[in-house]
């Protein structure tokens, strides 16, 4: 029963994570902090003397979605690796999602606190991508590079999905299992939050790397065109398209994704 609950909530207990990483002979630090009135839960591996690669998951999800990368020798040779539970997911006040700007403020504060004097690379997949973009807009001196994977960044590509509005109303909301309730709510928020985000793309000043599958049906590849055209003050913009790949590149295309992450290192 506990395993089923963890599956529905899309999260891994700290004790289970510790055991998994011990088997890989990789030290992991699993931590909690409070910012304002919100709890944030996150995990770190690797040396504090290295640049930081931080993963911000999609919707739903949790920090443990990126465990394969957090114990990867090739990445740990280049990075201190951090993965976070976004607000409302995992063990970061599960079930209480926030609007995009509020998530970015909380996570930006966390990453600012974890600064080690080295470069910070934020990797956001799906819903995590607009969150890291907002962080880079709000705190341009904090972020050195964005890696945006399957990024929904154009409201014109958002489906109407009337059913989401219906399911967001109680008691129907409670029919959505586990993490799908808060996921449904924040994806409704995104449909309006993107309008504000799009108007600020010119404030991006760091390096930006897009990674997108040519067969992504959840977020069509055209959804990054607006951002690429309007991030006119970015230090650099590059795009890696993966032929035949869908939306779940970090798990369906692990080898090529790992290679692209290594290339994202700031020399």
Legacy VTK file of the C-alpha trace (Angstrom):
# vtk DataFile Version 3.0
C-alpha trace
ASCII
DATASET POLYDATA
POINTS 267 float
0.000 0.000 0.000
2.808 2.465 0.860
4.491 1.731 -2.472
1.219 2.417 -4.313
0.767 5.721 -2.499
4.337 6.722 -3.378
3.645 5.864 -7.028
0.479 7.964 -7.169
2.284 10.847 -5.497
5.255 10.382 -7.838
7.844 10.546 -5.087
10.472 8.414 -3.403
10.926 8.277 0.362
14.201 9.607 1.740
15.097 6.236 3.211
14.497 4.446 -0.111
16.577 7.060 -1.914
19.428 6.673 0.558
19.447 2.920 -0.019
19.436 3.300 -3.804
22.340 5.728 -3.794
24.273 3.605 -1.305
24.071 0.715 -3.789
25.578 3.031 -6.397
28.277 4.075 -3.920
27.282 7.731 -4.357
26.844 10.014 -1.369
23.588 11.945 -1.405
22.347 14.764 0.786
18.555 15.008 1.083
17.500 18.260 2.663
14.562 20.438 3.658
14.354 24.154 4.102
11.626 26.688 4.837
11.328 29.849 2.756
8.583 32.155 3.894
5.818 29.778 4.901
6.695 27.074 2.356
8.742 23.902 2.741
11.160 22.917 -0.026
12.651 19.447 -0.323
15.690 18.728 -2.480
18.665 16.430 -2.973
22.336 16.981 -3.869
25.200 14.827 -5.073
28.743 15.631 -6.155
31.428 18.022 -5.042
30.678 21.529 -3.801
33.783 22.705 -5.672
32.160 22.132 -9.080
29.611 24.099 -11.120
26.001 23.231 -10.323
23.570 21.443 -12.621
20.097 21.723 -11.101
17.077 19.765 -12.360
13.555 21.170 -12.089
10.935 18.540 -12.913
7.747 18.697 -14.948
4.140 18.106 -13.906
3.678 15.925 -11.982
7.067 14.799 -10.738
9.650 14.974 -7.993
13.394 15.301 -7.512
13.811 11.513 -7.749
12.826 11.536 -11.421
16.472 12.510 -12.093
18.200 9.988 -9.858
19.858 8.248 -12.843
21.675 11.481 -13.599
22.499 12.218 -9.981
24.629 9.075 -9.677
26.127 9.239 -13.168
29.945 9.256 -13.002
30.411 11.349 -16.139
28.132 14.107 -14.859
29.525 13.993 -11.315
32.985 14.583 -12.780
31.716 17.918 -14.090
28.936 19.054 -11.775
27.491 19.262 -8.339
23.999 17.951 -9.131
20.841 19.207 -7.435
17.265 18.080 -7.994
14.284 19.711 -6.316
10.687 18.920 -5.503
8.808 21.861 -6.995
6.262 23.560 -4.687
3.187 21.351 -4.366
4.971 18.143 -5.367
7.118 15.445 -3.806
7.749 16.536 -0.222
7.534 20.274 -0.923
4.101 20.868 0.613
2.510 18.186 -1.540
-0.907 19.123 -2.894
-0.483 22.909 -2.655
0.653 24.086 -6.124
1.561 27.684 -6.885
1.514 30.041 -9.831
4.630 30.266 -11.961
5.985 33.487 -10.468
5.587 32.233 -6.891
7.361 28.959 -7.693
10.211 30.874 -9.290
10.625 33.163 -6.278
10.872 30.218 -3.892
13.240 28.148 -6.014
15.310 31.179 -6.957
15.786 31.937 -3.273
16.840 28.319 -2.688
19.385 28.347 -5.517
20.732 31.696 -4.340
21.216 30.169 -0.874
23.029 27.160 -2.371
25.458 29.225 -4.447
29.037 27.978 -4.252
30.832 30.617 -6.319
30.644 28.486 -9.472
28.356 28.550 -12.494
24.688 27.593 -12.099
22.982 25.703 -14.922
19.228 25.221 -14.542
17.658 22.340 -16.460
13.881 22.437 -16.645
11.777 19.780 -18.343
8.207 20.463 -19.466
6.502 22.556 -16.734
9.916 22.964 -15.109
11.136 24.923 -18.149
8.957 28.040 -17.705
9.806 27.948 -13.996
13.563 28.151 -14.631
13.025 30.802 -17.301
11.180 32.924 -14.724
14.019 32.401 -12.235
16.531 33.671 -14.809
14.326 36.693 -15.500
13.893 37.529 -11.822
17.564 37.056 -10.870
19.743 37.469 -13.982
23.005 37.442 -12.008
22.196 34.036 -10.527
21.818 31.871 -13.640
24.616 31.208 -16.129
22.766 28.860 -18.460
19.275 27.493 -19.060
18.702 24.032 -20.518
15.054 23.853 -21.600
13.720 20.394 -22.449
10.312 19.994 -24.077
9.577 23.550 -23.008
5.985 24.917 -23.158
6.737 28.593 -23.739
4.020 29.803 -26.111
0.445 30.110 -24.901
-0.785 29.697 -28.488
0.225 26.026 -28.312
-1.667 25.378 -25.071
-4.702 23.164 -25.601
-8.065 24.425 -24.329
-8.641 21.216 -22.314
-12.027 22.155 -20.890
-11.948 19.002 -18.796
-9.186 20.491 -16.636
-11.532 23.247 -15.459
-14.235 20.698 -14.683
-11.857 18.454 -12.721
-10.438 21.390 -10.746
-13.779 21.882 -9.000
-14.464 19.980 -5.783
-15.575 17.235 -5.306
-14.388 16.122 -8.781
-10.881 17.296 -7.892
-10.636 14.494 -5.351
-11.234 11.920 -8.083
-7.809 12.705 -9.508
-5.291 10.307 -7.955
-2.221 11.477 -6.069
-0.122 14.080 -7.848
-2.567 14.503 -10.725
-4.731 16.897 -8.691
-2.047 19.523 -8.057
-0.702 18.913 -11.565
-4.089 19.701 -13.082
-4.326 22.921 -11.058
-0.880 24.248 -11.981
-1.357 23.408 -15.658
-4.500 25.527 -15.548
-2.452 28.320 -13.985
0.114 27.974 -16.792
-2.431 28.861 -19.457
-2.555 32.411 -18.072
0.886 32.591 -16.431
2.561 32.129 -19.831
1.157 35.447 -21.037
3.176 37.330 -18.425
6.260 35.176 -18.981
6.254 35.707 -22.741
6.290 39.465 -22.287
9.570 39.195 -20.347
11.661 36.986 -22.645
13.855 39.946 -23.594
15.090 40.056 -19.972
16.959 36.756 -20.396
20.711 37.489 -20.504
22.264 34.056 -19.872
23.073 31.254 -22.318
20.025 29.266 -23.436
20.008 25.737 -24.855
16.768 24.180 -26.113
16.415 20.398 -26.339
13.287 19.176 -28.095
11.993 16.026 -29.771
10.701 16.260 -33.323
7.746 14.022 -32.390
6.761 15.746 -29.146
2.958 15.600 -29.127
2.557 17.086 -25.639
4.547 20.241 -26.455
4.947 20.663 -30.236
8.392 21.833 -31.254
6.941 25.066 -32.638
6.237 26.184 -29.075
9.876 27.272 -28.673
9.958 29.498 -31.779
8.595 32.586 -30.012
11.102 32.307 -27.178
13.997 31.813 -29.575
12.937 34.885 -31.542
12.345 37.173 -28.564
15.156 36.237 -26.160
17.142 38.885 -28.016
19.445 39.719 -25.093
20.469 36.138 -24.323
24.243 35.639 -24.356
23.729 32.731 -26.737
20.881 30.544 -27.976
21.239 27.032 -29.363
18.807 24.232 -30.109
19.278 20.466 -30.227
16.447 18.610 -31.917
16.294 14.855 -31.381
14.773 13.098 -34.421
11.896 10.818 -33.513
11.942 11.753 -29.830
8.775 12.564 -27.931
8.195 14.550 -24.757
10.002 12.333 -22.252
13.570 12.796 -23.460
15.279 12.460 -20.038
13.885 8.902 -19.683
13.325 7.718 -23.258
16.544 9.141 -24.738
18.920 8.909 -21.775
22.157 8.390 -23.686
21.808 11.405 -25.974
20.388 13.544 -23.165
23.356 12.739 -20.943
25.689 13.723 -23.770
23.872 17.025 -24.258
24.049 17.770 -20.528
27.807 17.235 -20.614
28.034 19.702 -23.498
26.077 22.227 -21.439
28.997 22.595 -19.031
30.426 26.096 -18.931
34.142 25.849 -19.587
LINES 1 268
267 0 1 2 3 4 5 6 7 8 9 10 11 12 13 14 15 16 17 18 19 20 21 22 23 24 25 26 27 28 29 30 31 32 33 34 35 36 37 38 39 40 41 42 43 44 45 46 47 48 49 50 51 52 53 54 55 56 57 58 59 60 61 62 63 64 65 66 67 68 69 70 71 72 73 74 75 76 77 78 79 80 81 82 83 84 85 86 87 88 89 90 91 92 93 94 95 96 97 98 99 100 101 102 103 104 105 106 107 108 109 110 111 112 113 114 115 116 117 118 119 120 121 122 123 124 125 126 127 128 129 130 131 132 133 134 135 136 137 138 139 140 141 142 143 144 145 146 147 148 149 150 151 152 153 154 155 156 157 158 159 160 161 162 163 164 165 166 167 168 169 170 171 172 173 174 175 176 177 178 179 180 181 182 183 184 185 186 187 188 189 190 191 192 193 194 195 196 197 198 199 200 201 202 203 204 205 206 207 208 209 210 211 212 213 214 215 216 217 218 219 220 221 222 223 224 225 226 227 228 229 230 231 232 233 234 235 236 237 238 239 240 241 242 243 244 245 246 247 248 249 250 251 252 253 254 255 256 257 258 259 260 261 262 263 264 265 266
